[in-house]
Amino acid sequence: MAGSDRRKRSAAADAGAPTVILVNPQLAQNIGTAARAMLNCGLSELRLAAPRDGWPNDKSIPAAAGADAILDSAKLYGSTEKAVAGLNYVFATTARERYLAKSVLTPREAAKELRARAASGQKCGLMFGPERMGLVNDDLALADALVRIPLNPGFSSMNLAQSVMILAYEWFQAGDATPARENRYGQSQPADKAELLNFFIMLEKELDESGFLRVAEKRPSMVRNIRNMFQRAGLTEQELRTLHGMVACLVEWRNMPGETSTPVRHRRDRKKPPRVV
Protein backbone atom coordinates (compact mmCIF):
# COMPACT_ATOMS: atom_id res chain seq x y z
CA MET A 1 0.00 0.00 0.00
CA ALA A 2 1.65 3.19 -1.17
CA GLY A 3 1.59 6.42 0.78
CA SER A 4 5.14 7.21 1.88
CA ASP A 5 6.75 10.62 1.81
CA ARG A 6 10.42 9.99 1.04
CA ARG A 7 11.34 13.47 2.30
CA LYS A 8 10.18 12.59 5.80
CA ARG A 9 11.89 9.21 6.13
CA SER A 10 15.06 10.50 7.77
CA ALA A 11 13.05 12.27 10.45
CA ALA A 12 10.43 9.55 10.87
CA ALA A 13 12.30 7.33 13.36
CA ASP A 14 11.45 7.81 17.02
CA ALA A 15 14.55 8.51 19.10
CA GLY A 16 13.20 6.40 21.98
CA ALA A 17 12.10 3.47 19.84
CA PRO A 18 13.18 -0.01 20.88
CA THR A 19 15.89 -1.91 19.04
CA VAL A 20 14.67 -4.88 16.99
CA ILE A 21 16.79 -8.02 17.37
CA LEU A 22 16.29 -10.85 14.88
CA VAL A 23 17.88 -14.05 16.15
CA ASN A 24 19.02 -16.55 13.49
CA PRO A 25 16.66 -15.25 10.77
CA GLN A 26 16.49 -17.78 7.97
CA LEU A 27 15.42 -15.74 4.94
CA ALA A 28 16.88 -12.45 3.80
CA GLN A 29 13.47 -11.55 2.37
CA ASN A 30 12.00 -11.68 5.88
CA ILE A 31 14.73 -9.37 7.13
CA GLY A 32 13.73 -6.95 4.38
CA THR A 33 10.02 -7.08 5.19
CA ALA A 34 10.80 -6.71 8.90
CA ALA A 35 12.79 -3.56 8.09
CA ARG A 36 9.83 -2.26 6.12
CA ALA A 37 7.52 -2.87 9.09
CA MET A 38 9.97 -1.10 11.39
CA LEU A 39 10.14 2.03 9.27
CA ASN A 40 6.34 2.08 8.99
CA CYS A 41 6.20 2.52 12.75
CA GLY A 42 9.24 4.72 13.41
CA LEU A 43 11.72 2.06 14.53
CA SER A 44 15.19 2.39 13.05
CA GLU A 45 17.75 0.20 14.84
CA LEU A 46 18.03 -3.40 13.63
CA ARG A 47 20.38 -6.02 15.06
CA LEU A 48 20.92 -9.40 13.43
CA ALA A 49 22.23 -12.34 15.45
CA ALA A 50 23.83 -15.01 13.24
CA PRO A 51 21.50 -14.89 10.22
CA ARG A 52 21.48 -18.24 8.43
CA ASP A 53 22.47 -16.94 4.99
CA GLY A 54 24.91 -14.32 6.19
CA TRP A 55 24.78 -10.55 5.98
CA PRO A 56 24.53 -8.35 4.00
CA ASN A 57 22.23 -10.13 1.57
CA ASP A 58 20.90 -8.51 -1.60
CA LYS A 59 17.66 -10.53 -1.42
CA SER A 60 16.52 -8.35 1.47
CA ILE A 61 16.54 -5.13 -0.56
CA PRO A 62 13.45 -5.63 -2.79
CA ALA A 63 11.47 -6.92 0.19
CA ALA A 64 12.31 -3.78 2.20
CA ALA A 65 10.38 -1.69 -0.35
CA GLY A 66 12.44 1.43 0.29
CA ALA A 67 13.48 0.88 3.90
CA ASP A 68 17.08 0.59 2.71
CA ALA A 69 18.46 2.88 5.41
CA ILE A 70 17.52 0.33 8.08
CA LEU A 71 19.21 -2.48 6.17
CA ASP A 72 22.33 -0.37 5.56
CA SER A 73 22.69 0.45 9.25
CA ALA A 74 21.80 -3.04 10.55
CA LYS A 75 24.42 -4.41 12.95
CA LEU A 76 25.62 -8.02 12.70
CA TYR A 77 26.40 -10.13 15.78
CA GLY A 78 27.64 -13.66 16.18
CA SER A 79 25.34 -14.59 19.07
CA THR A 80 22.23 -13.52 20.94
CA GLU A 81 24.31 -12.59 23.97
CA LYS A 82 26.29 -10.09 21.94
CA ALA A 83 23.19 -8.77 20.20
CA VAL A 84 21.46 -7.78 23.46
CA ALA A 85 24.57 -6.20 24.98
CA GLY A 86 24.14 -2.52 25.76
CA LEU A 87 20.38 -2.77 26.24
CA ASN A 88 18.73 -2.14 29.61
CA TYR A 89 15.53 -4.11 29.07
CA VAL A 90 14.54 -6.71 26.50
CA PHE A 91 11.19 -8.23 25.59
CA ALA A 92 11.31 -11.60 23.82
CA THR A 93 8.45 -12.83 21.66
CA THR A 94 7.16 -16.37 21.87
CA ALA A 95 4.04 -18.18 20.68
CA ARG A 96 4.44 -21.25 22.89
CA GLU A 97 4.28 -21.93 26.59
CA ARG A 98 7.88 -22.16 27.82
CA TYR A 99 7.27 -22.55 31.57
CA LEU A 100 9.80 -19.89 32.45
CA ALA A 101 9.32 -17.71 35.51
CA LYS A 102 8.84 -14.45 33.61
CA SER A 103 6.13 -11.87 33.10
CA VAL A 104 4.14 -12.43 29.90
CA LEU A 105 2.58 -9.34 28.35
CA THR A 106 0.38 -8.60 25.38
CA PRO A 107 1.91 -6.38 22.66
CA ARG A 108 -0.22 -3.44 23.79
CA GLU A 109 0.85 -3.70 27.41
CA ALA A 110 4.48 -4.22 26.41
CA ALA A 111 4.31 -1.08 24.27
CA LYS A 112 3.14 0.98 27.25
CA GLU A 113 6.02 -0.32 29.36
CA LEU A 114 8.52 0.31 26.58
CA ARG A 115 7.30 3.89 26.28
CA ALA A 116 7.65 4.40 30.02
CA ARG A 117 11.13 2.92 30.13
CA ALA A 118 12.26 4.95 27.11
CA ALA A 119 10.97 8.10 28.83
CA SER A 120 13.21 7.31 31.81
CA GLY A 121 16.25 6.98 29.55
CA GLN A 122 16.43 3.20 29.28
CA LYS A 123 17.40 1.57 25.99
CA CYS A 124 15.06 -1.31 25.24
CA GLY A 125 14.85 -4.13 22.72
CA LEU A 126 12.34 -6.44 21.07
CA MET A 127 13.74 -9.89 20.31
CA PHE A 128 12.31 -12.22 17.65
CA GLY A 129 13.29 -15.80 16.88
CA PRO A 130 13.85 -17.67 13.61
CA GLU A 131 10.91 -18.39 11.35
CA ARG A 132 10.67 -22.14 11.89
CA MET A 133 10.79 -22.60 15.65
CA GLY A 134 11.08 -19.20 17.29
CA LEU A 135 13.41 -18.39 20.15
CA VAL A 136 14.92 -21.24 22.16
CA ASN A 137 14.91 -21.22 25.95
CA ASP A 138 18.52 -20.07 26.15
CA ASP A 139 17.56 -16.97 24.18
CA LEU A 140 14.45 -16.37 26.27
CA ALA A 141 16.55 -16.57 29.42
CA LEU A 142 18.36 -13.42 28.27
CA ALA A 143 15.10 -11.44 28.17
CA ASP A 144 13.50 -9.55 31.04
CA ALA A 145 9.92 -10.35 30.02
CA LEU A 146 8.00 -12.18 27.31
CA VAL A 147 5.44 -10.99 24.79
CA ARG A 148 2.75 -13.27 23.42
CA ILE A 149 0.44 -12.12 20.62
CA PRO A 150 -3.15 -13.24 21.29
CA LEU A 151 -4.32 -15.13 18.20
CA ASN A 152 -6.55 -18.00 17.19
CA PRO A 153 -5.31 -20.84 19.47
CA GLY A 154 -5.96 -23.30 16.65
CA PHE A 155 -3.64 -21.45 14.28
CA SER A 156 -1.22 -18.90 15.68
CA SER A 157 1.60 -19.29 13.16
CA MET A 158 2.92 -15.95 11.91
CA ASN A 159 5.51 -14.69 9.48
CA LEU A 160 8.51 -13.00 11.12
CA ALA A 161 7.69 -9.61 9.61
CA GLN A 162 4.07 -9.89 10.78
CA SER A 163 5.24 -10.31 14.35
CA VAL A 164 7.57 -7.34 14.01
CA MET A 165 4.76 -5.24 12.56
CA ILE A 166 2.33 -6.03 15.39
CA LEU A 167 4.76 -5.07 18.13
CA ALA A 168 6.10 -2.06 16.23
CA TYR A 169 2.56 -0.87 15.54
CA GLU A 170 1.55 -1.13 19.18
CA TRP A 171 4.67 0.84 20.10
CA PHE A 172 3.75 3.52 17.57
CA GLN A 173 0.11 3.66 18.68
CA ALA A 174 1.07 4.02 22.34
CA GLY A 175 2.60 7.40 21.51
CA ASP A 176 0.39 8.48 18.62
CA ALA A 177 -2.03 11.39 19.00
CA THR A 178 -4.13 10.71 15.89
CA PRO A 179 -7.81 11.22 16.77
CA ALA A 180 -9.86 8.02 16.76
CA ARG A 181 -12.31 9.67 14.40
CA GLU A 182 -12.06 12.69 12.15
CA ASN A 183 -14.60 14.07 9.71
CA ARG A 184 -13.26 15.46 6.44
CA TYR A 185 -15.30 17.97 4.45
CA GLY A 186 -13.09 18.45 1.42
CA GLN A 187 -13.14 22.04 0.20
CA SER A 188 -16.54 22.77 1.73
CA GLN A 189 -17.67 23.41 5.31
CA PRO A 190 -20.37 21.77 7.44
CA ALA A 191 -23.78 23.28 6.78
CA ASP A 192 -25.08 25.36 9.66
CA LYS A 193 -28.54 24.90 11.19
CA ALA A 194 -30.05 27.95 9.49
CA GLU A 195 -29.08 26.58 6.07
CA LEU A 196 -30.54 23.19 6.98
CA LEU A 197 -33.75 24.78 8.19
CA ASN A 198 -34.16 26.71 4.92
CA PHE A 199 -33.74 23.46 3.02
CA PHE A 200 -36.29 21.69 5.23
CA ILE A 201 -38.85 24.45 4.68
CA MET A 202 -38.37 24.31 0.90
CA LEU A 203 -38.42 20.50 0.80
CA GLU A 204 -41.51 20.15 3.00
CA LYS A 205 -43.37 22.76 0.92
CA GLU A 206 -42.74 20.77 -2.24
CA LEU A 207 -43.59 17.48 -0.54
CA ASP A 208 -46.91 19.01 0.55
CA GLU A 209 -47.66 20.19 -2.98
CA SER A 210 -46.73 16.82 -4.48
CA GLY A 211 -49.00 14.99 -2.09
CA PHE A 212 -46.27 13.02 -0.34
CA LEU A 213 -47.33 14.45 3.05
CA ARG A 214 -51.05 14.14 2.32
CA VAL A 215 -51.99 12.14 5.44
CA ALA A 216 -52.50 14.82 8.07
CA GLU A 217 -52.15 12.60 11.13
CA LYS A 218 -48.87 11.12 9.82
CA ARG A 219 -47.36 14.38 8.61
CA PRO A 220 -45.63 15.43 11.88
CA SER A 221 -43.80 12.10 12.29
CA MET A 222 -42.89 11.96 8.60
CA VAL A 223 -41.45 15.48 8.69
CA ARG A 224 -39.54 14.62 11.86
CA ASN A 225 -38.07 11.47 10.26
CA ILE A 226 -37.06 13.35 7.10
CA ARG A 227 -35.36 16.09 9.11
CA ASN A 228 -33.58 13.56 11.30
CA MET A 229 -32.34 11.67 8.23
CA PHE A 230 -30.71 14.77 6.76
CA GLN A 231 -29.37 15.90 10.14
CA ARG A 232 -27.71 12.54 10.61
CA ALA A 233 -26.02 12.82 7.20
CA GLY A 234 -23.74 15.63 8.39
CA LEU A 235 -24.21 17.61 5.18
CA THR A 236 -21.72 20.15 3.92
CA GLU A 237 -22.65 23.52 2.43
CA GLN A 238 -21.91 22.20 -1.06
CA GLU A 239 -24.01 19.07 -0.52
CA LEU A 240 -26.89 21.22 0.69
CA ARG A 241 -26.66 23.41 -2.42
CA THR A 242 -26.76 20.24 -4.52
CA LEU A 243 -29.91 19.07 -2.74
CA HIS A 244 -31.54 22.47 -3.27
CA GLY A 245 -30.74 22.17 -6.98
CA MET A 246 -32.10 18.62 -7.19
CA VAL A 247 -35.43 19.55 -5.63
CA ALA A 248 -35.70 22.70 -7.75
CA CYS A 249 -35.06 20.67 -10.91
CA LEU A 250 -37.74 18.13 -10.00
CA VAL A 251 -40.25 20.93 -9.32
CA GLU A 252 -39.41 22.56 -12.64
CA TRP A 253 -39.96 19.28 -14.47
CA ARG A 254 -43.26 18.73 -12.68
CA ASN A 255 -44.53 22.17 -13.73
CA MET A 256 -43.56 21.82 -17.39
CA PRO A 257 -46.41 21.98 -19.96
CA GLY A 258 -47.98 18.58 -20.36
CA GLU A 259 -47.00 17.45 -16.87
CA THR A 260 -49.54 17.35 -14.08
CA SER A 261 -48.91 18.96 -10.73
CA THR A 262 -52.00 17.38 -9.18
CA PRO A 263 -50.94 15.12 -6.30
CA VAL A 264 -51.98 11.50 -6.25
CA ARG A 265 -54.52 11.39 -3.46
CA HIS A 266 -55.38 7.71 -3.22
CA ARG A 267 -53.19 4.68 -3.39
CA ARG A 268 -55.79 2.84 -5.43
CA ASP A 269 -55.33 5.36 -8.25
CA ARG A 270 -51.81 4.07 -8.84
CA LYS A 271 -51.01 1.19 -11.11
CA LYS A 272 -49.53 -1.74 -9.27
CA PRO A 273 -45.95 -2.55 -10.31
CA PRO A 274 -45.41 -5.95 -11.93
CA ARG A 275 -44.63 -8.68 -9.47
CA VAL A 276 -41.03 -9.86 -9.55
CA VAL A 277 -40.64 -13.59 -8.93
ABEGO torsion letter per residue (X at the ends): XBGBBAAAAAAABBAABBBBBBBGBABAAAAAAAAAAAAAAGBABBBBBGBAAEOBBAAAAAAAGGAAAAAAABBBBABAAAAABGBABBBBBBABBAGBBBBBBBAAAAAAAAAAAAAAGBBBBBBBBBAAAEBBAAAAAABABBBBBBBBAABABBBAAAAAAAAAAAAAAAABABBABBBBAEABBBBBAAAAAAAAAAAAAAAAAAGAAABAAAAAAAAAAAAAAAAAAGBBAAAAAAAAAAAAAAAAAAABBGBBABBBABAAABBBBBBBX
